[in-house]
Amino acid sequence: MFTGIIEELGAVESLEPRGGGARLRVHCAGVLADASVGASIAVNGVCLTAVDLRPDGFAADLAPETLKRTNLGDLRRGSRVNLERPVRAGGRLDGHFVQGHVDATGSLVSLAPLGDGNWWLRVRVPPDVERYLVFKGSVAIDGISLTVAALNADLLEVAIVPHTYKHTSLGTHKPGGRVNIECDILAKYVEKLIGAGRDKRGITMERLQGMENRAGQ
């Protein structure tokens, strides 16, 4: 599990196609301090298994599903990537629960300056992701734990503070570029528990009242 607090900006050395998948090699240093072969490292919010460790980087194999669901297949030599190690048990949880299991990619609409080093990010997300987003809720974008500042239909908007802009890859994206979206896992559990996936009527005040009445019988 991760927290969405980026530890290091790495750089892609290569992305080598291998059958239906690929092997990604990343140049980095900090996240390797206590790494061993088989360790998990999140790359742009995607939980990957580190192999072929070297003093200045690591490699990871990408499955066809990973290439299909994330933006890792868009990477090129020199691309900057967000890196994070798994959270330690008993450590501080500064962001939110991030699994490293990307739900889908969104399309960057704009990243506009607000002044004083702050930015306003707007991302268009697919419908099957939008339903898990709530105002002031948490979302991971390219592995970065962010707070939903506004929702307008399929348009997700978040504020980017100077530290986040400086220490992540967000500033390297162009309009139309893909970013990885992972929704808060808590929203998915709530949907499962209330049966929204099976009952398209959703939850209404009338249904809640009916459930309360039946519980009291």
MOQUIFEN-V606431 format. One record per backbone hydrogen bond with DSSP energy under -1.0 kcal/mol. CO is the residue of the C=O (numbers start at 1). NH is the residue of the N-H. E is the energy in kcal/mol with one decimal. If there is no record, write none. Layout:
co:CO nh:NH e:E
co:CO nh:NH e:E
This chain:
co:1 nh:87 e:-2.6
co:2 nh:98 e:-2.5
co:3 nh:96 e:-1.9
co:4 nh:145 e:-2.8
co:8 nh:83 e:-2.3
co:10 nh:81 e:-2.1
co:11 nh:27 e:-3.6
co:12 nh:78 e:-3.1
co:14 nh:25 e:-2.4
co:16 nh:23 e:-2.6
co:18 nh:21 e:-2.2
co:21 nh:18 e:-2.3
co:22 nh:62 e:-3.7
co:23 nh:16 e:-2.8
co:24 nh:60 e:-2.3
co:25 nh:13 e:-2.8
co:25 nh:14 e:-1.4
co:26 nh:58 e:-1.8
co:27 nh:11 e:-2.0
co:29 nh:32 e:-1.6
co:30 nh:33 e:-1.5
co:32 nh:35 e:-1.1
co:36 nh:39 e:-2.3
co:39 nh:50 e:-3.2
co:41 nh:48 e:-2.2
co:42 nh:84 e:-1.4
co:43 nh:46 e:-1.5
co:46 nh:43 e:-2.5
co:48 nh:41 e:-2.4
co:50 nh:38 e:-3.0
co:51 nh:59 e:-2.8
co:54 nh:57 e:-1.5
co:56 nh:28 e:-1.4
co:57 nh:54 e:-2.8
co:58 nh:26 e:-2.8
co:59 nh:51 e:-3.2
co:60 nh:24 e:-3.1
co:62 nh:22 e:-1.8
co:63 nh:67 e:-2.0
co:64 nh:68 e:-2.0
co:65 nh:69 e:-2.3
co:66 nh:70 e:-1.7
co:71 nh:74 e:-1.7
co:72 nh:75 e:-1.3
co:76 nh:79 e:-2.6
co:79 nh:12 e:-2.6
co:81 nh:10 e:-2.8
co:82 nh:44 e:-2.7
co:83 nh:7 e:-2.4
co:83 nh:8 e:-1.5
co:84 nh:42 e:-3.0
co:88 nh:91 e:-2.3
co:98 nh:2 e:-3.7
co:100 nh:47 e:-2.6
co:104 nh:181 e:-2.9
co:106 nh:179 e:-2.3
co:107 nh:124 e:-2.9
co:108 nh:176 e:-3.4
co:110 nh:122 e:-2.6
co:112 nh:120 e:-2.8
co:115 nh:118 e:-1.8
co:118 nh:114 e:-3.0
co:119 nh:160 e:-3.1
co:120 nh:112 e:-2.3
co:121 nh:158 e:-2.4
co:122 nh:109 e:-2.8
co:122 nh:110 e:-1.5
co:123 nh:156 e:-3.3
co:124 nh:107 e:-2.5
co:126 nh:129 e:-1.8
co:126 nh:130 e:-2.1
co:127 nh:131 e:-1.4
co:129 nh:132 e:-1.9
co:130 nh:133 e:-1.7
co:134 nh:137 e:-2.4
co:137 nh:148 e:-2.8
co:139 nh:146 e:-2.8
co:140 nh:182 e:-2.2
co:141 nh:144 e:-1.7
co:144 nh:141 e:-2.0
co:146 nh:139 e:-2.2
co:148 nh:136 e:-2.3
co:150 nh:157 e:-2.3
co:152 nh:155 e:-2.0
co:154 nh:125 e:-2.8
co:155 nh:152 e:-2.3
co:156 nh:123 e:-3.2
co:157 nh:149 e:-2.5
co:157 nh:150 e:-1.6
co:158 nh:121 e:-2.9
co:160 nh:119 e:-2.5
co:161 nh:165 e:-2.3
co:162 nh:166 e:-2.4
co:163 nh:167 e:-2.1
co:169 nh:172 e:-2.1
co:170 nh:173 e:-1.6
co:174 nh:177 e:-2.5
co:177 nh:108 e:-2.9
co:179 nh:106 e:-2.8
co:180 nh:142 e:-2.5
co:181 nh:103 e:-2.2
co:181 nh:104 e:-1.5
co:182 nh:140 e:-2.4
co:184 nh:187 e:-1.2
co:185 nh:189 e:-1.8
co:186 nh:190 e:-2.1
co:187 nh:191 e:-2.0
co:188 nh:192 e:-2.1
co:189 nh:193 e:-2.6
co:190 nh:194 e:-2.3
co:191 nh:196 e:-1.7
co:195 nh:198 e:-1.2
co:195 nh:199 e:-2.3
co:199 nh:202 e:-1.6
co:204 nh:208 e:-2.4
co:205 nh:209 e:-2.3
co:206 nh:210 e:-2.2
co:207 nh:211 e:-2.4
co:208 nh:212 e:-2.0
co:209 nh:213 e:-2.3
co:210 nh:214 e:-2.2
co:211 nh:215 e:-1.9
co:212 nh:216 e:-1.4
